Amino acid sequence: MEIVDYLRVARRRLWVLVGVPLAAALAVGLFVGLSPQRYSATCYVAAPALVGGAAAQQYTGTQAASQFVAAFKAAATSPRVLEDVAADTGVSASTLRDGLAVAQVGASSQLTLKYTAAKRDTVEPVLTATARLALAFLFSSQVNIATEQVTAANADVTAATAAIADWERTNKVSQPDKLYQATLTEIANLRQQKLSMEAVGNSRGADAASSALAAAQKRIDAIGPKLPEYQSLLAQRDAATGALSQARQGLQGARAQAQAADPAQVASVGEVRVVSRVRALATTVPPAAAAGLLLAVLLVVVLELLSRRAQPAAAAGQPTMLSRAA
């Protein structure tokens, strides 16, 4: 087929090519025009202290801003946050999910939280509650986790200290490691003292030093086999103490982030405005008309194929009728 043939088909099926897109555009226009008036507002979340900076923060590196925006979007539309917002505002979770939209401002860490609804008096409360609960979901939960880690580490330190106390009570010795070192020093001094006494011919002093050496050696022999077990308990306590120190540092950082995520400081809700019907029509009618035109073209193709298949059948049946007439 040539272009002239296509134009001939289009002229013959003009009612389809014009009517279907027009009907689609009118249907969408009527739907938008007759739908209830909608209202919208935007909440701006700007929390630069939460992104980048110290390595202990949740969002660091070159992708920190995008990660923060993605995390906030996921939190704002999560079932838990939506249910909490619904409980605070009286708006159903499905309505919240349909009306909320989160977008990043350029490549920065700032973002916009937009909500559109048919009830004007629900727009500002929904945005305020969503920003507050989403930030709490992201950062207050870290405080809870860090607090649990501190509690667990503190329990480990307490258990390790109690194990050391039980060992000392069972073996009837306190701080055997220090006692062992002190006894070694005492033995060295007694040996030196004994040599000095023998050098000056003081046999009584040398004998006393020998007796003291024997007693000290007896203490060493009694403490030595038990010392590795005690040192293992000390190592466990030191490890628990180090973990407790790290957990406390993590808790301090989590609290600092939660404070930096205070909604009163980082979130602000703009004015509630009427959603323009003209803008809604401009964004919905042209796509509907384009979809209708595509449907019309497909419909014309189908009609032409059916028409071309019907023509040979009619031509084949015409001689049969003539022969019958003859």
C-alpha positions in Angstrom: 0.0 0.0 0.0 1.1 3.5 -0.8 0.6 6.7 1.1 -2.5 7.5 -1.0 -4.0 4.2 0.1 -3.4 5.0 3.8 -4.9 8.4 3.4 -8.0 6.9 1.7 -8.4 4.5 4.5 -8.0 7.3 7.1 -10.7 9.4 5.3 -13.1 6.5 5.1 -12.5 5.6 8.9 -12.3 9.3 10.0 -15.2 8.8 12.4 -13.2 6.2 14.3 -9.9 8.1 14.3 -11.6 11.2 15.6 -14.4 9.8 17.7 -12.4 7.4 19.9 -9.7 9.9 21.1 -12.4 12.6 21.6 -14.5 10.2 23.6 -11.5 9.2 25.8 -10.6 12.9 26.3 -14.2 13.8 27.2 -14.5 10.9 29.6 -11.3 11.8 31.5 -12.2 15.5 31.4 -15.7 14.8 32.9 -14.1 12.5 35.5 -11.6 15.2 36.6 -14.2 18.0 36.4 -16.8 16.1 38.4 -14.4 14.7 41.0 -14.3 16.4 44.4 -12.0 19.4 44.9 -8.6 18.3 46.2 -6.1 20.1 48.4 -2.4 19.8 48.7 0.6 21.0 50.8 4.3 20.3 51.0 6.5 19.5 54.0 10.1 20.4 53.6 12.6 18.2 55.5 16.1 19.7 55.7 18.5 17.8 58.1 22.1 18.3 56.9 23.4 17.2 60.2 22.0 13.7 59.6 23.9 13.1 56.3 27.7 12.9 55.9 30.2 13.9 58.5 31.3 11.4 61.1 31.6 7.7 60.1 29.4 6.7 63.0 26.4 8.3 61.4 23.9 6.2 59.5 24.3 8.0 56.1 27.8 8.7 55.0 29.7 8.6 51.7 29.0 9.9 48.2 25.5 8.3 48.1 24.5 9.5 51.6 21.9 12.0 50.4 20.2 9.6 48.1 20.3 6.9 50.7 18.7 9.2 53.3 15.9 10.2 50.8 15.3 6.5 49.9 15.2 5.5 53.6 12.8 8.4 54.5 10.5 7.5 51.6 10.5 3.8 52.6 9.8 4.8 56.2 7.0 7.3 55.4 5.1 4.7 53.3 5.8 1.7 55.6 2.8 0.0 57.1 3.9 0.8 60.6 4.2 4.5 60.0 1.0 4.7 58.0 -0.9 2.9 60.7 0.5 5.3 63.4 -0.4 8.3 61.2 -3.8 6.9 60.6 -4.3 6.5 64.4 -3.2 10.1 65.0 -5.2 11.8 62.2 -8.2 9.5 61.5 -7.3 9.1 57.8 -7.2 5.6 56.5 -3.9 4.0 55.6 -4.9 3.4 52.0 -5.9 7.1 51.6 -2.5 8.1 53.1 -0.6 5.7 50.7 -2.4 7.2 47.7 -1.9 10.8 48.7 1.7 10.8 49.9 4.7 11.5 47.6 8.4 12.0 48.6 10.9 13.6 46.3 14.5 14.7 46.6 15.4 18.3 46.1 18.1 18.2 43.4 21.1 16.2 44.6 20.9 17.5 48.1 19.9 15.9 51.4 16.7 18.0 51.5 13.5 16.4 50.5 9.8 17.3 50.0 6.9 15.3 51.5 3.7 16.2 49.6 0.2 15.1 50.5 -3.0 15.6 48.4 -6.5 14.9 49.8 -10.1 15.8 49.3 -10.4 17.0 52.9 -8.6 20.3 53.5 -8.4 20.0 57.3 -6.5 16.7 57.1 -3.6 17.8 54.9 -1.5 19.7 57.5 -2.0 17.2 60.3 -1.1 14.3 58.0 2.2 15.9 56.9 3.2 16.9 60.4 2.5 13.4 61.8 4.2 11.6 58.8 7.4 13.7 59.1 7.5 13.2 62.8 6.9 9.5 62.8 9.1 8.8 59.8 12.1 10.5 61.4 11.4 8.7 64.7 11.2 5.4 62.8 14.6 6.1 61.3 16.5 7.5 64.2 14.7 6.9 67.5 14.8 3.2 66.7 18.6 3.5 66.6 18.5 4.9 70.2 16.4 1.9 71.3 18.8 -0.5 69.7 21.9 1.2 71.2 20.2 1.2 74.6 19.6 -2.5 74.3 23.3 -3.0 73.4 24.4 -1.0 76.4 22.1 -3.0 78.7 23.4 -6.3 77.2 27.1 -5.2 77.5 26.5 -4.0 81.1 25.0 -7.4 81.9 28.1 -9.1 80.5 30.4 -7.0 82.7 28.3 -7.8 85.7 28.4 -11.5 85.0 32.2 -11.4 84.4 32.8 -9.5 87.6 30.5 -12.0 89.5 32.5 -14.9 88.0 35.7 -13.4 89.3 34.3 -12.9 92.8 33.0 -16.5 92.8 36.4 -17.8 91.8 38.2 -15.8 94.5 35.6 -17.0 97.1 36.0 -20.6 96.1 39.8 -20.5 96.0 40.0 -18.3 99.1 42.4 -15.9 97.5 41.9 -12.3 96.3 43.6 -10.9 93.2 45.9 -13.9 92.7 47.6 -12.2 89.7 48.9 -9.4 91.8 49.7 -11.7 94.7 51.7 -13.9 92.3 53.8 -10.9 91.1 54.3 -9.6 94.6 55.5 -13.0 95.7 57.9 -13.3 92.8 59.3 -9.9 93.8 59.5 -11.1 97.4 61.4 -14.3 96.4 63.9 -12.2 94.5 64.5 -10.0 97.5 64.8 -12.9 99.9 67.4 -14.6 97.7 69.4 -11.4 97.6 69.0 -11.1 101.4 70.1 -14.7 101.9 73.2 -14.2 99.8 74.1 -11.1 101.8 73.6 -12.9 105.1 75.8 -15.8 104.0 78.4 -13.4 102.8 78.8 -11.8 106.2 78.5 -15.2 108.0 75.2 -14.5 109.6 73.8 -18.1 109.6 70.8 -17.2 111.6 69.7 -14.5 109.2 70.4 -16.8 106.3 68.3 -19.5 107.8 65.4 -17.1 108.3 65.7 -16.0 104.7 65.6 -19.6 103.6 62.5 -20.3 105.7 60.9 -17.2 104.1 61.9 -18.4 100.7 60.4 -21.8 101.2 57.1 -20.2 102.4 57.0 -17.8 99.4 57.8 -20.7 97.0 54.9 -22.7 98.6 52.6 -19.8 97.8 53.8 -19.6 94.3 53.3 -23.4 93.8 49.8 -23.1 95.1 48.8 -20.0 93.0 50.6 -20.9 89.8 48.3 -23.7 88.5 45.2 -21.6 89.2 46.4 -18.4 87.7 45.5 -19.2 84.0 41.9 -19.8 84.8 41.8 -16.5 86.8 43.5 -14.6 84.0 40.9 -16.0 81.5 38.1 -14.6 83.7 40.0 -11.2 83.8 40.2 -11.3 80.0 36.5 -11.9 79.7 35.8 -9.0 82.0 38.1 -6.7 80.1 36.5 -7.7 76.8 33.0 -7.0 78.3 34.2 -3.7 79.6 35.5 -2.7 76.2 32.2 -3.7 74.5 30.4 -1.7 77.1 32.5 1.4 76.3 31.8 1.0 72.6 28.1 0.5 73.2 28.0 3.7 75.3 29.7 5.6 72.5 27.2 4.2 70.0 24.3 5.2 72.3 25.7 8.7 72.6 26.0 9.0 68.8 22.4 7.6 68.3 21.1 10.1 70.8 22.9 12.9 69.0 21.4 11.8 65.6 17.9 11.6 67.2 18.3 15.1 68.6 19.4 16.3 65.1 16.3 14.7 63.7 13.9 16.7 65.9 10.9 17.4 63.6 10.4 20.8 65.2 13.9 21.8 63.9 14.2 20.0 60.5 10.6 19.8 59.1 8.3 22.7 58.1 4.9 22.4 56.5 3.9 24.9 53.8 0.5 26.5 53.1 -2.4 24.2 52.1 -3.5 25.1 48.6 -6.3 24.1 46.2 -5.2 21.7 43.5 -5.9 23.4 40.1 -8.4 21.5 38.0 -6.9 23.1 34.9 -3.5 21.6 35.7 -5.1 18.3 36.4 -6.9 18.4 33.0 -3.7 19.4 31.3 -1.8 16.5 32.7 -4.6 13.8 32.2 -6.6 14.8 29.0 -3.7 14.7 26.5 -2.4 11.3 27.6 -6.0 10.0 27.5 -6.5 11.4 24.0 -3.2 9.9 22.8 -4.2 6.5 24.2 -7.6 6.9 22.5 -5.8 7.7 19.2 -3.7 4.6 19.5 -6.8 2.5 20.2 -8.5 4.1 17.2 -5.6 3.2 14.9 -5.7 -0.4 16.1 -9.4 -0.5 15.6 -9.1 0.8 12.0 -6.5 -1.8 11.2 -8.8 -4.5 12.5 -11.7 -3.2 10.5 -9.7 -3.0 7.3 -8.4 -6.6 7.8 -12.0 -7.8 8.3 -13.2 -5.8 5.3 -10.4 -7.2 3.0 -11.2 -10.8 4.1 -14.9 -10.3 3.4 -14.4 -9.0 -0.2 -12.9 -12.3 -1.7 -15.7 -14.3 -0.1 -18.3 -12.1 -1.7 -16.5 -12.2 -5.1 -16.3 -16.0 -5.0 -20.0 -16.3 -4.1 -21.3 -14.0 -7.0 -20.7 -16.4 -10.0 -22.6 -19.1 -8.2 -25.6 -17.0 -7.9 -25.4 -16.0 -11.7 -25.2 -19.7 -12.7 -28.3 -20.4 -10.6 -30.1 -17.6 -12.3 -29.2 -19.0 -15.8 
